[in-house]
Amino acid sequence: MSSKPRILVTRRWPEAVERVLAERFDGVLNESDVPMSADQLAKALRGFDAVLPTVSDRLPASLFDGGDIRAKILGNYGVGYNHIDVAAAKAANIAVTNTPGVLTDCTADIAMTLLLAVARRAGEGERQIRAGEWTGWRPTHMIGSKVTGKTLGIIGFGRIGKAMAKRCHFGFDMEVVFYNRSRVDAAEAARYGARQLGTVDEVLAIADFVSLHCPGGGENRHLINAERLAMMKKGAYLVNTARGDVVDEPALIEALKNGVIKGAGLDVFEAEPNVPEGLRALENVVLLPHLGSATEETRVAMGMKVVDNITAFFEGREPPDRVA
């Protein structure tokens, strides 16, 4: 009988990471790569020493009810962990870790991709060509918005927010303002060409582009609602690569339909993989299937972070990225 900790990987991970997991642990993979049900996840908590979930797995408090839990650690594959009821996990004596740092640049790259794509109507243009509807260049065809020199407003000035500020200020000569829950040293902010404002509302009022980089859940759920969308400039754009629940999607649909704001670029959605038909039907929104960290380098690095965390845990050391 194996003396190695028994672990469950809830989705397929990069082959290089699965190979290391197989060497170090008694691992079970989700060969079909189909999302696990709540019942399957509840059973996993009772049948394995560690469960390695992703952002597509929901672990509410109900999964931890009833006792008889074997799992000692949740090695989360991702930075965000609002899909896990951390308090319930802690009450069940389960540690929780995440994978910060390694996906900063790639997520900022996707935010920049969305900003440019929605401003320059790249999604609309590509769809037009694929449909065989382009009739040739003309002076008034598919006029978009200039990006260079505009004002970027960032909500959440952590690693990814700073990386986005750097790209926009130094790459596109944009003025950058931001809101962050805690105070950021002015000299530190200046390194990214950015200055801090006191409230979310102040940022929304002056930004031509608003990019969200704050955690989801809790007080940030529906942070961007109908009232806040109305505070934005009529010609402004919203970009979200943070968490889907930060934006009130029905309110956003109405704002996009009625010209309250000019457009949006979204990589995350509240009920993934379900994207509201109201969003999918609009031309002034660019929609991506949660690609923020989707490069080979980053996805392998994320997996190795999980390996490092659970290895440390089972060796009796403090996991480097413990969040609970």
C-alpha positions in Angstrom: 0.0 0.0 0.0 1.4 3.4 -1.0 2.6 5.7 1.8 2.4 8.7 -0.5 -0.4 11.2 0.2 -3.5 10.5 -2.0 -4.4 13.4 -4.1 -7.2 14.3 -6.6 -6.6 16.6 -9.5 -10.1 17.9 -10.5 -9.2 18.8 -14.2 -6.4 18.0 -16.6 -3.3 20.0 -16.1 -0.2 20.5 -18.3 1.5 17.1 -18.9 4.8 18.3 -17.3 2.9 19.1 -14.0 0.9 15.9 -14.0 4.1 13.9 -14.4 5.7 15.5 -11.3 2.5 15.0 -9.3 2.5 11.3 -10.3 6.1 11.0 -9.1 5.6 12.6 -5.7 2.0 11.5 -4.8 -0.6 8.8 -5.2 -2.5 10.8 -7.7 -5.9 10.4 -9.4 -6.6 12.5 -12.5 -9.9 13.6 -14.0 -9.2 11.8 -17.3 -12.4 13.0 -19.0 -11.6 16.7 -18.0 -15.4 17.2 -17.4 -16.2 19.5 -14.4 -16.9 17.5 -11.3 -20.3 17.7 -9.6 -20.8 19.0 -6.1 -21.4 15.4 -4.9 -18.2 14.2 -6.5 -16.2 17.1 -4.9 -17.8 16.3 -1.5 -16.8 12.7 -1.8 -13.3 13.7 -2.9 -12.9 15.7 0.4 -13.6 12.5 2.2 -11.5 10.1 0.1 -8.3 12.0 -0.6 -5.6 13.7 1.5 -5.5 16.6 -0.9 -7.9 18.0 -3.5 -6.4 20.2 -6.2 -9.3 22.4 -7.5 -9.4 25.0 -10.2 -11.4 28.2 -10.5 -14.1 26.2 -12.3 -14.8 24.1 -9.2 -17.3 25.4 -6.6 -16.6 24.4 -3.0 -19.3 26.1 -0.9 -19.8 25.5 2.8 -22.3 22.7 2.2 -19.5 20.4 0.8 -17.7 20.5 4.2 -20.9 19.7 6.2 -21.3 16.3 7.8 -17.8 15.7 9.0 -15.7 12.6 8.1 -13.4 14.8 6.0 -10.0 13.3 5.1 -8.5 16.2 3.0 -6.0 18.3 4.8 -5.2 20.8 2.0 -6.8 22.4 -1.0 -4.1 23.2 -3.5 -5.9 25.7 -5.6 -4.8 26.1 -9.2 -5.3 29.9 -9.6 -4.8 33.1 -7.8 -8.5 33.8 -7.0 -10.1 31.5 -4.5 -13.5 33.0 -4.0 -15.0 29.8 -5.4 -13.9 28.1 -2.1 -15.6 28.8 1.2 -12.4 29.5 2.9 -14.0 29.8 6.4 -15.7 26.4 6.0 -12.4 24.9 4.9 -10.6 26.4 7.8 -13.3 25.2 10.2 -12.7 21.7 8.8 -9.0 22.0 9.5 -8.2 22.2 5.7 -5.4 24.5 4.5 -5.9 26.5 1.3 -3.2 27.7 -1.1 -3.2 29.6 -4.3 -0.7 30.4 -7.2 0.1 34.2 -7.1 2.8 36.0 -9.1 3.3 33.6 -12.0 0.3 34.7 -14.1 0.7 38.5 -13.7 2.1 39.3 -17.1 -0.1 37.0 -19.1 -3.3 38.3 -17.5 -2.2 41.9 -18.0 -1.5 41.0 -21.7 -5.1 39.7 -22.0 -6.4 42.9 -20.4 -4.4 44.9 -22.9 -5.7 42.7 -25.7 -9.3 43.3 -24.7 -8.8 47.0 -24.3 -7.3 47.4 -27.8 -9.8 44.9 -29.4 -12.9 46.7 -28.1 -11.6 50.2 -28.7 -10.6 49.4 -32.3 -13.7 47.1 -32.9 -11.4 44.2 -33.8 -14.0 41.5 -32.9 -16.6 43.1 -35.1 -14.2 43.5 -38.0 -13.0 39.9 -37.8 -16.6 38.6 -37.7 -17.4 40.8 -40.7 -14.6 39.3 -42.8 -15.4 35.7 -41.8 -19.0 36.3 -42.8 -17.9 37.6 -46.2 -19.6 40.9 -45.6 -16.6 43.3 -46.0 -17.1 45.5 -49.1 -13.7 47.2 -48.9 -12.0 50.1 -47.3 -13.9 53.4 -46.9 -13.4 56.5 -44.7 -16.4 55.9 -42.4 -16.1 52.1 -42.0 -16.0 50.8 -38.5 -14.6 53.9 -36.7 -13.3 53.0 -33.3 -11.6 55.0 -30.5 -8.0 56.0 -30.2 -6.1 54.5 -27.2 -2.9 56.4 -27.1 -3.0 59.3 -24.7 -6.3 58.4 -23.1 -6.9 57.9 -19.4 -6.9 54.5 -17.9 -8.7 53.8 -14.6 -7.6 50.7 -12.6 -9.6 49.2 -9.8 -7.2 47.1 -7.7 -3.5 48.0 -7.8 -2.0 44.6 -7.0 0.5 42.8 -9.2 -1.7 42.6 -12.3 -3.1 46.1 -11.9 0.5 47.4 -11.8 1.5 45.4 -14.8 -1.5 46.8 -16.7 -0.6 50.3 -15.7 3.0 49.8 -16.9 1.8 48.6 -20.3 -0.7 51.5 -20.8 1.5 54.3 -19.5 4.8 53.4 -21.0 3.5 51.7 -24.1 0.6 53.9 -25.0 1.3 57.2 -23.2 -1.9 56.9 -21.1 -2.5 58.8 -18.0 -3.2 56.1 -15.3 -5.3 56.6 -12.2 -6.4 53.9 -9.8 -8.4 53.0 -6.7 -6.9 50.5 -4.2 -8.4 49.5 -0.9 -5.2 50.2 0.9 -2.9 53.2 0.5 -0.1 52.7 -2.1 3.1 54.7 -1.6 3.1 57.6 -4.1 6.6 56.9 -5.2 5.7 53.2 -5.8 2.7 54.2 -7.9 4.8 56.7 -9.9 7.1 53.8 -11.0 4.1 52.6 -13.0 3.1 56.1 -14.2 0.0 56.0 -11.9 -1.6 58.1 -9.2 -4.1 56.9 -6.6 -7.6 58.4 -6.1 -9.7 58.1 -3.0 -12.7 56.2 -4.3 -13.9 53.9 -7.1 -16.3 56.6 -8.2 -13.6 59.2 -8.7 -11.8 56.8 -11.0 -14.9 55.9 -13.0 -15.7 59.6 -13.5 -12.5 60.5 -15.4 -11.4 57.3 -17.1 -11.7 56.6 -20.8 -11.0 52.9 -20.0 -11.7 51.1 -16.7 -9.8 47.9 -16.1 -10.8 45.7 -13.2 -8.1 43.9 -11.2 -9.7 43.4 -7.8 -10.6 40.1 -6.0 -14.1 38.8 -6.5 -16.7 37.8 -3.9 -17.7 39.6 -0.7 -18.0 43.3 -0.9 -16.7 43.3 -4.4 -19.6 41.3 -5.8 -21.4 43.6 -8.3 -19.0 46.4 -7.5 -19.7 47.6 -11.0 -23.5 47.9 -11.0 -26.0 50.1 -12.9 -25.3 53.1 -10.6 -21.5 52.9 -11.2 -21.8 52.2 -14.9 -23.8 55.5 -15.1 -20.9 57.3 -13.4 -18.6 56.4 -16.3 -18.1 58.6 -19.3 -20.5 58.0 -22.1 -17.7 57.1 -24.5 -15.8 54.9 -21.9 -15.0 51.2 -22.0 -15.0 48.5 -19.3 -12.4 45.7 -19.2 -12.7 42.8 -16.8 -10.0 40.1 -16.3 -10.6 39.9 -12.6 -13.6 37.8 -11.6 -17.0 37.7 -13.3 -19.0 38.5 -10.2 -17.4 41.9 -9.8 -19.7 43.1 -12.6 -23.5 43.0 -12.5 -24.0 41.4 -15.9 -27.7 42.4 -16.5 -26.8 46.0 -15.7 -23.8 45.9 -18.0 -26.0 44.5 -20.8 -28.4 47.4 -20.4 -25.6 49.9 -20.3 -24.1 48.5 -23.5 -27.5 48.4 -25.3 -28.5 51.9 -24.2 -25.2 53.7 -24.8 -24.5 54.4 -21.2 -20.9 53.2 -22.0 -19.4 52.6 -25.4 -18.2 49.0 -25.0 -16.7 46.3 -22.9 -14.0 43.5 -23.0 -14.6 40.5 -20.8 -12.5 37.5 -20.1 -14.5 36.3 -17.0 -18.2 35.8 -16.3 -20.3 35.3 -13.2 -21.6 31.8 -14.0 -18.9 30.4 -16.2 -19.0 28.7 -18.6 -22.5 30.2 -19.1 -22.3 33.6 -20.8 -25.6 35.5 -20.9 -27.3 35.6 -24.4 -27.7 39.3 -23.9 -23.9 39.7 -23.9 -23.3 37.3 -26.8 -25.8 39.2 -28.9 -24.1 42.6 -28.6 -21.5 43.8 -31.1 -19.8 46.3 -28.8 -18.4 43.7 -26.4 -15.4 41.5 -26.9 -15.8 38.1 -25.1 -13.0 35.7 -24.3 -13.2 32.2 -22.6 -11.2 33.0 -19.5 -7.8 33.1 -21.3 -6.0 35.3 -18.8 -3.3 32.8 -17.8 -3.6 30.6 -20.9 0.0 30.4 -22.1 2.1 27.2 -21.8 4.7 28.9 -19.6 2.2 30.3 -17.2 -0.1 27.2 -16.8 3.0 25.0 -16.1 4.3 27.6 -13.6 0.9 27.7 -11.9 0.9 23.9 -11.6 4.4 23.8 -10.2 3.3 26.4 -7.6 0.6 23.9 -6.5 3.2 21.1 -6.4 5.5 23.3 -4.2 2.6 24.1 -1.9 1.3 20.6 -1.3 4.9 19.2 -1.1 5.8 21.6 1.6 2.5 20.9 3.5 3.0 17.1 3.5 6.7 17.5 4.5 5.5 19.5 7.6 6.7 22.9 6.2 4.6 26.0 5.8 3.2 26.2 2.2 4.7 29.3 0.5 1.3 30.4 -0.8 -1.1 29.6 2.0 -4.2 31.8 2.2 -6.0 29.9 5.0 
